[in-house]
Amino acid sequence: MSSVERLGLKFLHRLDPELSHGIALRALAAGLGPRTGQLTSPRLATRLAGLNLPNPLGLAAGMDKNAIVVDPLLRAGFGFVEVGAATPLPQPGNPRPRLFRLTEDRAVINRFGFNNDGMEAIAERLAKRPRTGIVGLNLGANKTSADRAADFARVLAHAGPFVDFATVNVSSPNTERLRDLQGRAALMSLLSGVMEANAALSRPLPILLKIAPDLAAADLLDIVDVACENGIAAIIATNTTLDRDGLTSPQRGETGGLSGTPLFRRATRILAQLYRIADGRIAFVGVGGIGSAEDAYAKIRAGASALQIYSALVYEGLSLVPRIIEGLDALLARDGFATVADAVGVDASDWAEGNL
């Protein structure tokens, strides 16, 4: 981390977290972000859901909800970027304050509630940018919608032509009863509608499914089966958690989804359990608590073919991106893996059984 980035983060951490987030986006839009460019190597080149990624490290949805700084983020070194969540209609989200830094725990709690500019504005921005890099869109549902399942298909039909993949997000804890859509029957119906809308696109997309970490073993079995039956290309494991075990920060009692370091072990164990259940039928994107190259490598060894980060950037800045990618390349080389794919799942049994 450079001295400039360190001073910038120190300044931002003196401000309200949501205000800091807005300032960071404006700085990126003004061209003040890093220009690392594409980071790749023969070991890092990754294929996920039919997409060729220069490296396996992506940006999770939530940082660039409204597709304002897609290209500056790609220039930071990410192998892919996911924007959104986008809902059919614009919505303000939940009342402020709704974003909290848990500095002592290297964590974040948010209860945004899918605040975004709506699918029309987001699709317009995506349509205007050059088609460079791998960009995905997180699909969401309006809080007041009478048919939330149909909302996902509507967003995909409208914005799908301008992205490379789309993610069905049924795992945010901040929209009431949204997680109910993870049940077998509800999920089957929802994904059927999404895949129908996808088939109608002139260029059908890989569709990913993002799930919560707060699921029972039976739920995991159902999710893998339903995802495979509907042609889902990959499962993103996992979104934020409602669990608060072991936290020390004063803000630990705030409602919302917890992300960051405390989520790492829970999310990685869920990932490994899913990997074993799937038995090669579907790929996984590992998310939750990644803050170093070692964390990224552990996720891959637990079953992830690709990765996403977000919360760690709050504490480490965008210089973390090349540090993770270059460190991951070195770890793969150290252990004799010729590609990321060769390392996927080698520790899945130990993670799934709680031995790591």
N, C-alpha and C positions, 0 to 999 in steps of 0.2 A: 504494500500500500504506500503510495507516495505521500509526501508531507501535505500536498495540496488536497488530496482526497481525505486525509486524516482530519485536516482543519475543516473541510466542508462537512464531513459527517458530524464533527463536534458541534458545529453551528446548527445543523439541522436537528440534532438531538436536544437542543435547547428550546425547540419550537414544538407546537402541537403536532402529533404524528401525521394527521391528515393534511395539515398545512405543509409539512415537510415533504410529503409525498407529491403534492401539487407543485412545489418549487422544483423538486427533482425532475419531474416530467417537463416543466418549462425549460429547465436548463438543457435537457436532452434535445428538446425541439429546437433550441437556439444553437445547437451544434457544439455544446460544451462537453459532450460525453466522450468516452474513449473511442479510438479508431483502431482497435486491435485488428479488425478484419477477420476473415475466415481462418479458424484454427483447425487443422486436420493433420492426419498422418495415416499410413496404411493400417496401423493398429486401431486408430480412432474412428475411421470411416464406418458408419453404421447403417444398416437397413432396418427400418421399422415400418410396418404396415404398408409395405410397397414404396416407401419413401427413402431416398438416399440422403442421409444426413452426413455432413462433414465431420461431425463429432456427436457423441450421444447426449450432450448437456443442453437442455432446453430451459426456457423461462416459462414458469407456470402462469396460468391466467390470474388476473387480479392486479398486476402492476400497471399494465396498459389496457385498462378496461375498454377504452373508447378508440383504440387503434390510432393513437396520435403520434407515437414515437416508434413505430415498428422498425423502421430502417436504422435509426440510431442504436436500437437494442441489438439488432443483428450485427452491427459493426462492432459491438462489444465482445464478440467472439462466440455467441451462442450458436449451437448447431440448428436450433429451431426456436421459434417464439410463438406462444399462444396468447391471443388477446381475448377480451371479454371478461366476464360473461355478458352476452348480449341478450336482451329480451325483445319481444315484438314491439312493445311500446316503451318510450323513455320512462324511467322512474327514479325518484330521488333517493330511494333506499331508506334505511332506518334513521331516526334522529341522531344528531351528534351530541356528545362524542361517541364514536363507534370504532375507533382504532386506538390500540394501547400497546406501548412498548413494555415488555417485561425484561428489562435490561439485565437484572440479576440472573435470569433464567435463559437469556439469549433466545427470547421467544416473543411472539406477537399474538394478541387477541384481536379479532375483528368481528364486528356484527354489521357489516355494510348493508346486507340485504339486497344484493344485485342492483346497486345504483349504477346507471349507465345511460347513455344518450339514445338508446333504442337502435333497433336493427337497421333502420333506414340511414341514419347518420353514419353508423359504423360501416355499413356496406359501401356507402359513398366514398369514405376515406380509403377503404381497402381497394376499391376499384381504381382509384387515382394513382396509387403507388405502383412503381415498377415491379414486375413479377420476379423479384429476386429473393433468394433465401426461402426456407420452408416456414410457412406461417399457418397457424391453425386458429380456429374460432371456438370459444367455449359457448355452448348454447344454454340459455337459461329460460325461466318462465316468469311471467309477471305475477306479482304478489296477489293482485286482485283478479287474476284470470279465472274464468269459469271452467276452463279446460287446460290445465297446465301441461298435460301430456301433448296436446296439440301445439302448444307454443314452441316446443323444441323443433317440430317439423316446420313450422312457419319461418323461424329464424334461418334454418338450414336452406329452405327453398329460396329465401330472399338473398342471403349473403354467401351461400355456398359457392357460387361461381368465382368468387374472388379470393378463396383460400385453398390450401393444400390438404387440410384435414379439418374435421370438426369433432368436438367433444361434447357428449351428453352429460351434463352436470346435474346429477340427482343427489348430490352429497353435501351441499352447503347446509350448515345448521341454522342459517340466518333467515331463511324463508320458511314460514310455518308450514309444517307437514310435507315439505319437499322430500325429505328423506323417506317418507312413506312410499315413494315411487321406486325404492330399491327392493320392495317385496316382489316375489316371483310373478304373480299375476299382473300387478301394475307395471312392472318393468317389461314384461313380455308385450303388453299392449303399447306402451310408450315406444319401445324400440321398433316395433312393427311399423308404427306410423312414421318414425324417423327414417327407417330404411326405405319405405315407400317413397318418401319425399326425395331421398338421396337417389333412388333409381331414376327419378324423373329429371334429374339434372343432366345437362349435356355432357358433363364430365363428373360422374359419381366419385365421391370422396371416400378415403378411409375414415370410418367412424370409430371414435374411441369412447370409452365409458369411464367416468370418474366416480369412484366410490369412497365411502366413509371408512375410517379405521375402527369405528365403534360397532362392529358387526360380530354376530355369533358364527360358529363354525358352519351351522346349517345354512346361514345366509350366504356364506362364501360359496358353498356348493351350488346353490341356486343361481347366484350371480354368474359364475363361470358357465354353467349350463345354458342359461338364457342368452348370455352374450354370444356363445358359440353358435347356438341355434339361429340367432338373428344375423350372423355374419359380421359381428363387431370385430374390428381389426386389432384392437389392443385395449387393455384395462389400465387405467391410471390409478395407482395405489400409493398414497391415499390423499384425500382431502384433510381438512382440519378436524381436530377432535374436541369433544366436550369434556374429556377427562382433565382433571386438575391435580392429579397425584404428584407430590414431590416438589411443587412450585414454592418459591420463596418470595417472589416479588409482591409489593403492596397491591398491584393491580390484578392479582391472581383470581379475585372474586368476580371480576367483570364477566358478564355473559357474552357468549359468542364462540367462535371457533378458534382453538389454540393451534398455532403453528410454530415451527422453529425447533431448536435442539431437543426439548422434552418429548417431541413427537417421534424422534428417530427410531427408537427401539420398537415402539408399538407398530409404527407404519411398516418397518422392515420385516417384522415377524408376520404381519398380515400378508405382505408381498410374498414372502417365502411360502406361506401356507397356500396362497392362491396358485403359485407356480407349481407346487406339487399336485394340487387338485387338477390343474389344467393339463398336466402331462404332455406338454408340447402343442396343445390345440390352439393356443392364443398367446400373444406376446404381452409384456407388461412394461409400463413406465413407472419407475420408482420415484416417489416424491415423499417429502416429510423429514425435516431435520438435517438435510445435507448442508454441511458447512465447511467441508474440506475435501481434498482428493481422496483421503482415506474413507470418508463417509460415502462418497460416490462409488468407490471401488466395492465397498461392502454391499451397497444396494445391488450392484451388478452381480456380485457373487451370490446374492440372495435370490436372484431371479429376474432382475430388470434388464431389458434390452436397451433402454434409454432412460434418461433422468430428467427431472425438472427441479429448479430451485426458485425461491423468492425471498422468504423471510431472512435468510442469512445475509442478503444484500443490504438490509437495513443496518446491519452492524459492520459489514466488511466492505461495502461499496462494490462497484462493478469490476474492480480489479480482481475480485474473487473469481470471476469467470475464467480468465486465462490461468490463474493459479490452480484451479480444479482440473481444467482440461490438460494442462501440461503435466501436472502431478499424476493424473490418471494414466496418461501415456507412459510415464516412467514406471508406475506400479505394474502395469500390464507387461512391460518389457522385463522388469525384474523377475516376474514369476513365469516368464516364458510363454505368454499368450501372444499369438500372432494377431489376433483381432479381439475386439470387445465381445463378439459373439462367442468366442471360445471360453470366456470366463463366466458367461451367464449361468447362474444356478449352481455353481460348484459347491456352494455352502448352503444351499436351500434347506436341506434336511436339518442341519444344525440350527439354523435360524428358526425354522418352523417348530422345532421341538424345544426351543428355549435354551439351547446349549451355547449360544453366542450372545 
